[in-house]
């Protein structure tokens, strides 16, 4: 990749070692123009190997060496921005690059990753009207439905934002659905929850302290930290004191809660998405129609399909 970028700018790289080649590239690029480094999904080489810790650690060492180059070349750089779903603070991935500013729960940046209520009301008026007609509701009523499904993300407990990907898909298809989860199923997370036999009833309105957001050790991953970092939990309340801050975490909205629980049903039962949807709809209809005997029989069929491992 370093060589390809060099060719793009007509730069000749003399070093063969990737660390030295990266440093050489940054220096020579700075002689052409200001240099900005953007790295997305920095943690993918680690997340993809959670079931192979040895390989994940090897990848970590390579990345650590690579990122240390950035610190040594800061005189050539104007700006560096790194994103990822997980914060590997305890893996020493950025031990050499120790001048990073983590903006995850910084109040200044709470609204940069989604739509605010005003954004949707001011810029999507026509789409809201079309959606209201589709569901035979008033605009205010349909907006409340949008809020229940896709609002609720916050990193300061004051401002709450909507998932832009899901909102845009809603306006395009005029169907309330779990768009965010369809964009990428976190297989590693589902397997980890199952492996640790974690009780997800504990995650609703759970209270945590500051150090929870830093508890990401690849050999012993905190489920709560991982759920927060991957977007399945968000900050609903925050209470500051001189002794530290107490946070209340919960599902952001109906889309996230529904998506996670439905995919866990598939993970535990082995049912396909189609089979799972039919099963859930049958259970719901049984309760609505007060068909309790049928409900119990349907539930038994679900449990009969579970694999019990010792």
C-alpha positions in Angstrom: 0.0 0.0 0.0 2.9 2.4 0.8 4.4 1.6 -2.6 1.1 2.2 -4.4 0.7 5.6 -2.7 4.3 6.5 -3.6 3.7 5.6 -7.3 0.5 7.7 -7.3 2.6 10.8 -6.4 5.6 9.9 -8.5 7.7 9.2 -5.5 10.6 6.6 -5.4 10.9 4.6 -2.2 14.4 3.4 -1.4 13.6 1.4 1.8 12.3 -2.1 1.7 11.3 -2.4 5.4 7.7 -1.3 5.7 8.3 0.9 8.8 11.2 2.8 7.1 9.3 2.9 3.8 6.3 4.5 5.5 8.5 7.2 7.2 10.2 7.9 3.9 6.9 8.2 2.1 5.6 10.7 4.7 8.8 12.8 4.5 8.7 13.0 0.7 5.0 13.7 0.5 5.5 16.6 2.9 7.8 18.1 0.3 4.9 18.1 -2.2 2.1 19.3 0.0 0.6 19.1 3.5 0.1 15.5 4.6 -3.1 14.2 6.3 -3.4 10.5 7.5 -6.9 9.0 7.6 -7.1 5.4 8.9 -10.5 3.7 9.1 -11.2 0.4 10.9 -7.7 0.3 12.4 -8.8 -2.6 14.6 -10.0 -4.9 11.9 -6.8 -7.0 11.8 -7.3 -7.6 15.5 -11.1 -8.1 15.6 -11.0 -10.6 12.7 -8.8 -12.9 14.7 -10.5 -12.9 18.1 -10.8 -16.6 17.9 -7.1 -16.9 17.1 -5.4 -14.8 19.8 -1.9 -15.8 18.6 -2.5 -14.4 15.2 -4.2 -11.3 16.6 -1.2 -10.6 18.8 1.1 -11.0 15.8 -1.0 -8.5 13.9 -0.9 -6.2 16.9 2.9 -6.1 16.9 3.0 -5.3 13.2 0.5 -2.5 13.7 2.3 -1.2 16.8 5.5 -0.8 14.8 3.6 0.8 11.9 1.8 3.4 14.1 5.0 4.3 16.0 6.2 5.7 12.7 3.5 8.4 12.8 4.8 9.7 16.1 8.4 10.0 14.7 7.1 11.8 11.6 4.8 14.3 13.2 6.9 17.2 11.9 5.7 16.2 8.4 2.0 15.8 9.3 -0.8 18.4 9.5 -3.6 16.1 10.8 -4.1 12.4 11.8 -7.6 10.9 12.2 -8.0 7.2 13.2 -11.4 5.4 13.6 -12.4 1.9 14.7 -15.1 0.1 16.6 -12.9 -1.0 19.5 -10.5 0.8 21.8 -7.4 -1.4 22.4 -6.0 0.7 25.2 -4.6 -2.2 27.2 -2.9 -3.9 24.2 -0.2 -1.2 23.9 -1.1 -0.8 20.2 -0.6 3.0 20.5 2.0 2.9 23.3 4.5 4.8 21.1 1.9 7.0 19.5 1.0 8.4 22.9 -0.1 11.9 21.8 -3.5 10.9 20.4 -6.6 12.7 21.6 -9.5 10.3 22.1 -12.7 12.1 21.2 -15.1 9.2 21.7 -17.0 10.8 24.7 -15.8 14.4 24.2 -18.8 16.8 24.4 -17.5 18.8 21.5 -17.9 16.0 19.0 -21.1 14.3 20.2 -23.1 15.2 17.1 -20.6 14.5 14.3 -21.7 10.9 13.5 -25.4 11.3 13.0 -28.5 13.5 12.3 -29.9 15.7 15.0 -33.7 16.1 15.4 -33.5 19.5 13.7 -31.6 18.1 10.7 -34.4 15.6 10.0 -37.3 18.0 10.5 -35.6 20.8 8.4 -34.1 18.8 5.6 -36.4 15.8 5.1 -39.8 17.3 5.3 -41.0 15.9 2.0 -39.8 12.4 3.0 -41.6 12.5 6.3 -44.9 13.5 4.6 -44.5 10.6 2.1 -43.9 8.3 5.0 -46.9 9.6 6.9 -49.1 9.0 3.8 -47.7 5.4 3.4 -48.7 4.6 7.0 -51.8 6.7 7.1 -50.5 8.8 10.0 -49.9 12.4 10.7 -46.4 13.8 10.3 -45.8 14.3 14.0 -46.9 10.7 14.7 -44.6 9.2 12.1 -41.7 11.3 13.4 -42.2 9.7 16.8 -42.0 6.3 15.2 -38.7 7.4 13.5 -37.4 8.5 16.9 -38.3 5.2 18.6 -36.6 3.2 15.9 -33.5 5.2 15.0 -32.8 8.0 17.6 -31.0 7.6 20.9 -27.2 7.6 20.3 -25.3 9.8 22.7 -21.8 10.2 24.1 -22.7 13.0 26.6 -26.3 12.0 27.7 -27.5 15.5 26.6 -27.7 15.4 22.8 -29.1 12.4 21.1 -28.7 11.7 17.4 -30.3 9.5 14.8 -28.5 6.8 12.8 -28.1 8.4 9.3 -27.7 5.1 7.4 -30.9 3.7 8.8 -32.9 7.0 8.4 -31.9 7.3 4.7 -32.8 3.7 4.1 -36.2 4.2 5.8 -36.9 7.2 3.5 -35.8 5.2 0.4 -37.9 2.0 1.1 -40.7 3.5 3.3 -40.3 0.5 5.6 -39.3 0.4 9.2 -36.6 -2.3 9.5 -33.2 -3.2 11.0 -30.9 -1.5 8.4 -27.9 -0.9 10.6 -27.4 -4.5 11.5 -27.8 -5.6 7.9 -24.8 -3.4 7.0 -22.5 -5.7 8.9 -23.3 -8.6 11.2 -20.9 -8.7 14.1 -20.3 -12.5 14.1 -17.4 -12.2 16.6 -19.6 -10.4 19.1 -22.4 -12.9 18.9 -20.0 -15.8 19.3 -18.3 -14.1 22.3 -21.6 -13.5 24.1 -22.5 -17.1 23.6 -19.1 -18.4 24.6 -19.2 -16.4 27.8 -22.8 -17.3 28.4 -23.5 -13.6 29.1 -26.9 -12.6 30.4 -28.0 -9.7 28.2 -30.8 -8.8 30.6 -28.0 -7.2 32.7 -27.1 -4.6 30.0 -30.3 -2.5 30.2 -29.8 0.6 32.2 -26.5 -0.7 33.5 -24.3 1.7 35.6 -20.6 1.9 34.8 -17.6 4.1 35.7 -15.0 5.8 33.5 -12.6 2.8 33.5 -15.3 0.7 31.7 -14.5 2.5 28.5 -10.9 1.5 28.6 -11.3 -2.2 29.5 -10.4 -3.8 26.2 -7.9 -6.5 26.7 -7.9 -8.9 23.8 -7.2 -11.9 26.0 -10.1 -11.1 28.4 -12.6 -8.8 26.6 -15.2 -7.0 28.7 -18.7 -7.6 27.1 -20.0 -4.3 28.3 -17.1 -2.3 27.0 -17.4 -4.2 23.6 -21.1 -3.6 23.4 -20.6 0.2 24.0 -17.7 0.5 21.6 -19.6 -1.3 18.8 -22.7 0.8 19.3 -25.1 -1.7 20.9 -25.1 0.4 24.1 -25.0 4.2 24.4 -24.8 6.7 27.2 -28.3 7.6 28.5 -27.4 9.4 31.7 -24.2 10.8 33.1 -23.5 12.0 36.6 -20.3 13.8 37.3 -18.6 14.3 40.6 -15.1 15.0 42.0 -14.8 11.3 42.7 -15.4 10.3 39.0 -18.3 10.0 36.6 -21.1 7.5 36.8 -22.7 6.5 33.4 -26.0 4.7 32.7 -25.8 2.6 29.5 -28.7 1.2 27.6 -29.8 0.2 24.0 -29.9 3.3 21.8 -33.2 2.5 20.2 -35.6 -0.2 19.0 -33.6 -1.0 15.9 -30.4 -1.9 17.9 -32.2 -3.9 20.6 -34.4 -5.8 18.1 -31.5 -6.5 15.8 -29.2 -7.9 18.5 -31.8 -10.1 20.2 -33.0 -11.5 16.9 -29.5 -12.4 15.8 -28.8 -14.0 19.1 -31.9 -16.2 18.6 -30.4 -17.3 15.3 -27.0 -17.8 16.9 -28.3 -20.0 19.7 -31.0 -21.9 17.8 -29.3 -22.3 14.4 -32.4 -21.0 12.7 -32.2 -19.1 9.5 -33.4 -15.5 9.3 -36.5 -16.6 7.6 -37.3 -19.3 10.1 -36.5 -17.0 13.0 -38.9 -14.3 11.7 -41.7 -16.8 11.3 -41.1 -18.1 14.8 -41.1 -14.7 16.4 -44.2 -13.6 14.5 -45.9 -16.8 15.6 -45.0 -16.2 19.3 -46.3 -12.6 19.0 -49.6 -13.6 17.4 -50.1 -16.3 20.1 -49.8 -13.7 22.8 -52.0 -11.2 21.0 -54.7 -13.8 20.5 -54.3 -15.2 24.0 -53.4 -18.6 22.5 -51.2 -19.6 25.5 -51.1 -23.3 24.8 -49.9 -22.7 21.3 -47.4 -20.1 22.6 -45.9 -22.8 25.0 -45.7 -25.3 22.2 -44.0 -22.8 19.9 -41.6 -21.9 22.7 -40.8 -25.6 23.3 -40.0 -26.1 19.6 -37.5 -23.2 19.9 -35.8 -24.7 22.9 -35.7 -28.1 21.3 -33.5 -26.7 18.6 -30.9 -25.3 21.0 -27.5 -27.0 21.2 -26.4 -27.5 24.8 -22.6 -27.7 25.2 -20.9 -29.0 28.3 
